[in-house]
Amino acid sequence: MNLERILDIFMSYWPMFLRGAWATLYISIIGTVIGTVIGLLIGVIRTIPVPERGIKKIVLKIVNIILSVYIAIFRGTPMIVQAVLIFYGSAEALNISMNKTIAAIFIVSINTGAYMSEIVRGGIISIDKGQFEAAQAIGMNHIKTMRYIVLPQVIRNILPATGNEFVINIKDTSVLNVISVTELFFMSKSVVSNTFRYYDTFFITCIIYFVMTYSVTKLLRYAEKKLDGPDNYILLGNQMQVEKPEDKAKKAGR
């Protein structure tokens, strides 16, 4: 390894690496946020109780089948294939010319949405059934139960999985170079075309990817701890119930 040569490549092409890293982060952040929203919506819809008869039963059945097909397709195929089909397919079959960045965000969003929907559904199912029954007992419908009782707990529970999806998206955006999105991998290839130094260039790329994923992981861990609150909290109510008998006797002067 020639550190001097690596440093020379970085100093000569750092604006390209910076633009690529920014595009990677930009697409990953927006794609993860939209994908999480898609996952939450699908998770809520798929957990609506299906009535035994009526139009609502038929509508829910059809919607659930459509959502199941969407999840199966996007979880069962590689994102690189989805990118080619959506970007080039929309141009050839539908004569739609998509902006590359918008296409990239769209592809990452719907791919993440398919994974997040299953994560959210698992989070909703893990909530104790007694909470659903209690909500129904006080007259809440499914939407209100989700909004005020279930989802606040689910969002906390799925935060580690959401962070994991974010980290995966940072790395998986590299496949978007097939539709010429100028993310980090694409920019690294451009640097190589000028320097003809694969190892040195992609060593720098590797370090940049690692710094991004490691920083995101640490930030999410910090957010999780903040949401958990302090470990040594003090009870403000019912403190008399835990007072020891000997302390009570001392106070009484016995």
Solvent accessible surface area in square Angstrom, and as a share of the most:
residue,aa,sasa,rsa
1,M,139,0.62
2,N,66,0.34
3,L,123,0.61
4,E,141,0.63
5,R,87,0.32
6,I,13,0.07
7,L,110,0.55
8,D,89,0.46
9,I,9,0.05
10,F,75,0.31
11,M,118,0.53
12,S,67,0.43
13,Y,49,0.19
14,W,122,0.43
15,P,52,0.33
16,M,38,0.17
17,F,2,0.01
18,L,108,0.54
19,R,134,0.49
20,G,0,0.00
21,A,13,0.10
22,W,159,0.56
23,A,18,0.14
24,T,0,0.00
25,L,47,0.23
26,Y,84,0.32
27,I,1,0.01
28,S,0,0.00
29,I,79,0.40
30,I,52,0.26
31,G,0,0.00
32,T,11,0.06
33,V,88,0.50
34,I,70,0.36
35,G,0,0.00
36,T,24,0.14
37,V,75,0.43
38,I,42,0.21
39,G,0,0.00
40,L,34,0.17
41,L,107,0.53
42,I,11,0.05
43,G,0,0.00
44,V,18,0.10
45,I,59,0.30
46,R,62,0.23
47,T,33,0.19
48,I,36,0.18
49,P,83,0.52
50,V,63,0.36
51,P,45,0.28
52,E,144,0.65
53,R,188,0.68
54,G,45,0.43
55,I,132,0.67
56,K,121,0.51
57,K,67,0.28
58,I,99,0.50
59,V,78,0.45
60,L,14,0.07
61,K,104,0.44
62,I,92,0.47
63,V,46,0.26
64,N,33,0.17
65,I,111,0.56
66,I,105,0.53
67,L,24,0.12
68,S,44,0.28
69,V,77,0.44
70,Y,40,0.15
71,I,10,0.05
72,A,65,0.50
73,I,91,0.46
74,F,32,0.14
75,R,106,0.39
76,G,62,0.60
77,T,53,0.31
78,P,78,0.49
79,M,17,0.08
80,I,68,0.34
81,V,67,0.38
82,Q,9,0.04
83,A,0,0.00
84,V,60,0.35
85,L,122,0.60
86,I,34,0.17
87,F,27,0.11
88,Y,89,0.34
89,G,24,0.24
90,S,13,0.09
91,A,46,0.36
92,E,151,0.68
93,A,85,0.66
94,L,121,0.60
95,N,137,0.70
96,I,89,0.45
97,S,109,0.71
98,M,47,0.21
99,N,88,0.45
100,K,91,0.38
101,T,57,0.33
102,I,112,0.57
103,A,0,0.00
104,A,0,0.00
105,I,25,0.13
106,F,94,0.39
107,I,0,0.00
108,V,0,0.00
109,S,3,0.02
110,I,25,0.13
111,N,16,0.08
112,T,0,0.00
113,G,0,0.00
114,A,0,0.00
115,Y,71,0.27
116,M,0,0.00
117,S,0,0.00
118,E,46,0.20
119,I,49,0.25
120,V,0,0.00
121,R,76,0.28
122,G,39,0.38
123,G,8,0.07
124,I,4,0.02
125,I,111,0.56
126,S,82,0.53
127,I,12,0.06
128,D,94,0.49
129,K,158,0.67
130,G,34,0.32
131,Q,58,0.26
132,F,45,0.19
133,E,111,0.50
134,A,58,0.45
135,A,0,0.00
136,Q,115,0.51
137,A,88,0.68
138,I,125,0.64
139,G,66,0.64
140,M,47,0.21
141,N,88,0.45
142,H,35,0.16
143,I,102,0.52
144,K,103,0.44
145,T,5,0.03
146,M,3,0.01
147,R,159,0.58
148,Y,117,0.44
149,I,43,0.22
150,V,0,0.00
151,L,32,0.16
152,P,73,0.46
153,Q,64,0.29
154,V,0,0.00
155,I,82,0.41
156,R,69,0.25
157,N,82,0.42
158,I,9,0.04
159,L,31,0.15
160,P,66,0.42
161,A,32,0.25
162,T,23,0.13
163,G,5,0.05
164,N,86,0.44
165,E,18,0.08
166,F,32,0.13
167,V,24,0.14
168,I,61,0.31
169,N,4,0.02
170,I,0,0.00
171,K,103,0.44
172,D,53,0.27
173,T,0,0.00
174,S,25,0.16
175,V,38,0.22
176,L,0,0.00
177,N,26,0.13
178,V,50,0.29
179,I,0,0.00
180,S,41,0.26
181,V,6,0.03
182,T,72,0.42
183,E,0,0.00
184,L,0,0.00
185,F,64,0.27
186,F,55,0.23
187,M,13,0.06
188,S,0,0.00
189,K,89,0.38
190,S,31,0.20
191,V,0,0.00
192,V,8,0.04
193,S,71,0.46
194,N,88,0.45
195,T,32,0.19
196,F,160,0.67
197,R,105,0.38
198,Y,151,0.57
199,Y,131,0.50
200,D,3,0.01
201,T,0,0.00
202,F,53,0.22
203,F,58,0.24
204,I,9,0.05
205,T,4,0.02
206,C,83,0.50
207,I,83,0.42
208,I,30,0.15
209,Y,33,0.13
210,F,125,0.52
211,V,82,0.47
212,M,17,0.07
213,T,19,0.11
214,Y,115,0.44
215,S,50,0.32
216,V,14,0.08
217,T,45,0.26
218,K,107,0.45
219,L,122,0.61
220,L,39,0.20
221,R,137,0.50
222,Y,132,0.50
223,A,37,0.29
224,E,27,0.12
225,K,149,0.63
226,K,132,0.56
227,L,108,0.54
228,D,86,0.45
229,G,31,0.30
230,P,97,0.61
231,D,140,0.73
232,N,128,0.65
233,Y,152,0.58
234,I,138,0.70
235,L,106,0.53
236,L,166,0.83
237,G,43,0.42
238,N,108,0.55
239,Q,87,0.39
240,M,144,0.64
241,Q,142,0.63
242,V,110,0.63
243,E,46,0.21
244,K,121,0.51
245,P,107,0.67
246,E,97,0.43
247,D,56,0.29
248,K,122,0.52
249,A,33,0.26
250,K,151,0.64
251,K,159,0.67
252,A,61,0.48
253,G,69,0.67
254,R,218,0.80
